[in-house]
Amino acid sequence: MSSELLKNTKERMQKSVDAYQRELASIRAGRANASILDRVNVVYYGAPTPLNQLASVTVPEARMLLITPYDKGILTDIEKAILQSDVGITPSNDGSVIRLTIPALTQERRMELAKQVGKEQEGAKVAIRNIRRDAMDAAKKLEKEKEITEDDLKNLEKDIQKLTDDFVKAVEKATADKEKEILEK
């Protein structure tokens, strides 16, 4: 029973860290990264479709993304979707591909992005702490229902805390890496 609780807690915490890392990947850091287009949906035959299913996205240069649609007929639709998204980069269409040139970040913009990363980090830590709280409550409930002993409860709480500490460290490492990438010129 307690090993199942730990396994479930670990899975939930891992999902929180994964979601945080996806969120970080979508924050532009002055370098071309195809993941900034992950949330762009193009209306294709009446249905919103993720851009990465309609075109290949490559990084030919450090500050450029090249979008090559599988169907040349949707080039203007892709361009429209990028303009309407929160990417914040104006696409240039040459009739067969779309180029996105990522501008260099100003120092002020770098600081704003670093703050945004800090806010995202806080959210991820809160999510992990909420999972810890749920797990602790479940462990106390097991002890109350006499399914585990008081000593088992203490050990389980220690294990849950260790999991929490490990996942918070993973979030902090991801944050430090992203801040380094943003503040690098």
N, C-alpha and C positions, 0 to 999 in steps of 0.2 A: 504494500500500500504506500509506504513512504518513498520507495524507489520510484514508483509511478508518479508520485507528486513531484519529485526532483526532476524526473525526465520531462514532464509536462512544463515545469517552470523553466527549465533550460531551453526547451524549444520556443516557448513564448518570448524569452529574453533574446534569443538568437534572431527571431523574426523582427523584434524591435531594432536591433543593431543593423540588420540587413536593410530595413526600411530607412533608417538614418543614413546609411551609406548610399542608398539610391538617391536620397534627397540631396546629399552633399555632391553627388556626381552631376546633378542638374544645375548646380551653382556654377556660373561661368567664372573662370579664373584667368581670362586673358589668353588662354591657349585653346586651340581647337580640340573639342572633345565631342564625339558623336552623341553622347548621352544627353547633351543639352536639348536634343530634338526628341527625346523619348516621350515627352508629353504632348507632342504636336500630332493632332488628328486631322486627316484630310477627308473631306466628304467625297467619297468615291462610289458611284452608282447609288447615291442616296443614303449611304451608311458611313458614319464616321469611322475611319480606318487609320490605325497608327502609321505614321510616315515610314517607319522602318520596314513595313510590310509591302509598301508600294515602290520603294526606291532603295538603292544601295547608298550608304553614306560613308564616304572615305575622307581621310585627312591627308591631302597631298603635301601640305606645308604646315608649319607650326601654328599659323594663325588663319587657316582656311579649311572650310568644310566643302566637299564636293558632293552634291546630291544628284544621282543619276537615276531617273525614274525607269521602271521596267516598261511602262507604257508612256510614250512621249506625249500622248494626248492629255495627260493629267498635269503637265508641267505648270500651267497657269493656276490650277487648283492647289498644287503644292505651294506655289509662291504665295497665293492668297492665305493659305493656312498658316504659313510662317509669319506673314505680316500681322495676322490676327492673334497670334500666340503671344506668350510673355517672354519670348526669346530676346526681343529687343535688338535684332540685327536685320537690316534691310537686305533682302536677297537680290542677287543680280542673275538674270535669266538670259542665256545666250541662244535659246532655241532648242538646245538638246540637253543641257545640264543647268543646275542652279549652283551658284557659288555664294557661300556666306563667308565674308571676311570679318574676322573677329578683331575689333579695335583693341589697341593697347589700353590698359586700365590706368586711370589717373590715380594718384596716391589717395585722394579723397574717396574714390570709388572702391579702392582696395580696402580702406578702413570700413566702409559700409558693408562690404561683403564679409569681412572678418567678423563684424558685429552680427550679421545674419547667421553666420556659422555658429557663433556663440549661442544665439537664441535656439537654433535647431538642436544644439548639443543639450541645452537645458531641457528641451522637450523630450529628447531621447532618454535622458537620465530620469525624468519624472515617470516616463512609461515603465522603465526598468524597476523603479522603486514601487510603483503601483503593483507590478507583477509580484514583487517580493512581499508586499503587504497581503495580497491575495493568498500567496503560498503559506505565509505565516498563519493567517486565519484558518486555512484548510488544515494545517498541521495541528493547531490548537483544538480544532473540531475533532480530529482523529483521536487526540488524547482524551478529550472530554467523553467521547463515545467508547472509551476503553479499548480502542483498536491498537494503540501504541502506549508504551509506558512513559512516565515523566522523563526518564533518562533518554529514551528514544526521541522525545520531543526536543530536548536540549540539543542532541546531536543533529537532528533534522534542521533546527533553527540555525545552527552553526553552518551546516552545508548550504542552506539557502542564502545565508549572508555571504559565504565564500563565492557562490555563483554570482550574486549581485555585484560584489567587488570586482570579479573578473570581467563581467560585461560592462561595468562602468569604465574600467580601464581600457577596454576595447573602444568604447565611444570616445574617450579622451585621446587615444592614439589617433583615431580617424580624424578627430578635430584638429589635432596638432599638425598632421600631415596636410590637411586641406588649408589651414591657415598659412603654413609654410609656402604652399603652392600659390596662394593668393598674394602674399606679401612679397614673393620673389619677383624681381623685375625681369 
